[in-house]
Amino acid sequence: MKIVGRLKWLPDGEEQPAKEELSLLVHAMILDRDHRQACGGQADCGTCRIKVVEGMDNLTPYTLDERELREDFPDYFQDDERLACQCRPIGDVTIQVPDPPPPDLRFV
């Protein structure tokens, strides 16, 4: 797998190589981070939302599924948030997982 940069997870500052073939959610799973996700990476629930502290331009563009979820629930997304299941790194990125975790949008 091609390493394209570094991922830094806040607040603890844990770092790992950013692999372009893997979503941010898979990166979190590799580190065994406690990262909530309820729909198995299908962009249905929005529970895997992350705040991009640095490097928003170093993530792949929005997928159609992610755009649709953001359009359907605009009050639940900030400009600096992405779905970890739908984006992959293409460079260095600093990420913060919300605490408490975001609500499951399938039930709001």
C-alpha positions in Angstrom: 0.0 0.0 0.0 1.2 3.5 -0.9 2.0 5.7 2.1 1.0 9.3 1.3 1.6 11.1 4.6 0.8 10.9 8.3 -2.4 10.8 10.2 -2.5 12.4 13.7 -5.4 11.6 16.0 -6.4 14.1 18.7 -6.6 14.6 21.6 -3.9 11.9 22.3 -1.7 12.8 19.4 -1.3 9.2 18.2 0.2 9.0 14.7 0.2 6.5 11.9 1.2 6.3 8.3 -1.6 7.5 6.0 -2.3 4.8 3.3 -4.2 6.1 0.3 -6.2 2.9 -0.3 -7.8 3.0 3.2 -10.6 5.1 4.6 -10.0 7.1 7.8 -12.4 4.6 9.5 -10.2 1.7 8.5 -7.2 3.6 9.7 -8.9 4.0 13.1 -9.7 0.3 13.2 -6.1 -0.6 12.5 -5.1 1.3 15.6 -7.9 -0.3 17.5 -9.3 3.2 18.3 -12.7 3.4 19.9 -14.3 5.1 16.8 -18.1 4.8 16.6 -19.7 3.6 13.4 -23.2 2.1 13.2 -23.8 1.3 9.5 -20.7 -0.6 8.5 -19.2 2.3 6.4 -22.2 2.8 4.1 -22.7 6.6 4.8 -26.2 5.9 6.2 -25.8 6.9 9.9 -23.2 9.7 10.2 -21.9 8.3 13.4 -18.3 8.1 12.2 -18.0 11.9 11.7 -14.6 13.3 12.4 -13.4 16.9 12.8 -10.5 17.7 10.4 -8.2 20.0 12.4 -5.6 20.2 9.6 -5.3 18.9 6.1 -8.9 19.0 4.7 -7.3 19.4 1.3 -5.4 16.2 1.9 -8.6 14.1 1.8 -10.3 12.6 -1.2 -13.4 14.6 -2.4 -16.8 14.0 -1.1 -18.5 10.8 -2.3 -22.1 11.0 -3.6 -23.3 9.2 -0.5 -21.5 11.7 1.8 -22.8 14.7 -0.1 -26.4 13.3 0.1 -26.2 12.7 3.8 -24.9 16.2 4.4 -27.7 17.7 2.2 -30.3 15.7 4.0 -29.1 16.7 7.5 -27.4 20.1 7.2 -27.9 21.0 10.9 -25.8 18.0 12.0 -22.7 18.8 10.0 -20.0 21.4 10.4 -17.8 22.6 7.5 -14.7 21.0 9.1 -16.4 17.5 9.4 -16.1 14.5 7.2 -17.4 10.9 7.4 -14.5 8.7 8.3 -15.9 5.9 6.2 -16.1 7.9 3.0 -12.7 9.7 2.8 -9.2 8.6 2.3 -6.0 10.5 2.9 -3.8 11.9 0.1 -1.4 13.7 2.5 -0.9 14.7 6.1 -4.2 15.0 8.1 -4.9 15.9 11.8 -8.2 14.5 13.0 -10.3 14.8 16.2 -13.1 12.3 17.0 -16.1 14.1 18.6 -16.8 13.3 22.3 -19.5 12.6 22.8 -20.0 10.7 19.5 -22.5 12.1 17.0 -26.0 10.8 16.9 -27.1 8.1 14.5 -28.9 10.2 11.8 -31.1 7.2 10.9 -33.0 7.9 14.1 -33.2 11.6 14.4 
